[in-house]
Amino acid sequence: MAFRLASLVCLLAALPAAANVAASRRMPATFTLSPGTASTRSEVLSEKLDFDCAEVEHEAVCRFEARYRLRNGTAEAEVIDAAFLGVRTREVSVRFDEEPLPVTEGQGASMGPTPDSQVERFGFTLTLSPGREGELVVRGLMQLEQRFLPSGYVWPAVQSRHALLSPGPARDRHWDIDYLLGPIRTWAGNPTLHITVRVPSEWEVGSSPDASARTLPVATGWRLRHEGVHGVAERTLTAESAPEWLNVTLTKPKPTWIPGGVQLGLGARLGDGSRFMARLGYQFAAPESFLHSVSVETDFREQLVLTPLTQYATPQVLIIPSFGFGLGIPVQVLPEARPGLRLLADLHFGPLGAALSWDHYPALREGTDSFSRLILLFQVGL
């Protein structure tokens, strides 16, 4: 899968014990702590992890803040070498009790989408005196890449019928944050982890059981609410029961209004008084399976009809064409103004298709007769 890994790891360990994450391949489920790791004497009492995400130039960007409440409950000072690791992470700063700590940037272990992908390592040193309690804060910026979930050989009707002018298939867009929780267990204690994700209100927050597979995210485990123009998702875990990794999937739902294109039709009115007919219209989708159109039909002599119409249309699946069934209100302008009712059925394979419509014009006043018309047109969509 081609998506950027936005993986955050705060690895805090007492030397010489190692506290690293072994990741021989991309699948987050394989992330495990390397053998021989040891807990620090100092404890993590709690962790608060906040993501504030938005879309910038069609990419998801998240500002993050990780707050760790630390305590050295022993009678001895402890010097702790720590590192914050991240892929596509920048502008990382570290503070302890509001005092900035020097950060050394370098390369970490291979943890990216391919075995040779490198993570950035932001190292710092923390000294906790006997009985010291304080708050460690790590802040930074992540840029995520859209996860690709192929739809197979399925094309929505608005796209298959208007391949030239339609902008392409409208899909939900997914971005992934993979946060490694396992390293927190290299510290003493069993802290509570409180995770908050803030996104635009129309977005959704969930998790994918396996972000490396073609699976859709679910909101299970998240508490969701709205705050003005933002959606907020929260989740609470304990370090002891937490998985090695936590996937956070941000979803921007596909737009409800999808531009389509122009439809041109040529054919005939059938039955008594048959004659050549032409149709010109514009069609769009809202939502994806419902096509809405406005068209004008004429025989270039004495008949002119304007028709708004809505139809349900199936997608085109490989070699199976798209079928549509619709209901409209034809308004005859010439030879006399009168409204009617239209039933339509059509079939399209790509931009080429055929449409059969039945129009009925009821008698609206005394002295007029009701009548019906059947029209068959061959259509092309642009």
Secondary structure, 3 states (H helix, E strand, C coil): CCCCCCEEEEEEECCCCCCCEECCCCCHHHCEECCCCCCCCCEEEEEEEEEEEEEECCEEEEEEEEEEEEECCCCCCEEEEEEEEECCEEEEEEEECCEECCCEEEEEEECCCCCCCEEEEEEEEEEECCCCEEEEEEEEEEECCEECCCCCCEECHHHHHCCCCCCCCCCCEEEEEEEECHHHHHCECCCEEEEEEEEECCCEEEECCCCCCCCCCECCCCEEEEECCEEEEEEEEECCCCCCEEEEEEEECCCCCEEEEEEEEEEEEECCCCEEEEEEEEEEECCCCEEEEEEEEECCCCCEEEEEEEEEECCEECCECEEEEEEECCEEEECCCEECEEEEEEEEECCEEEEEEEEEECCCCCCCCCEEEEEEEEEEEC
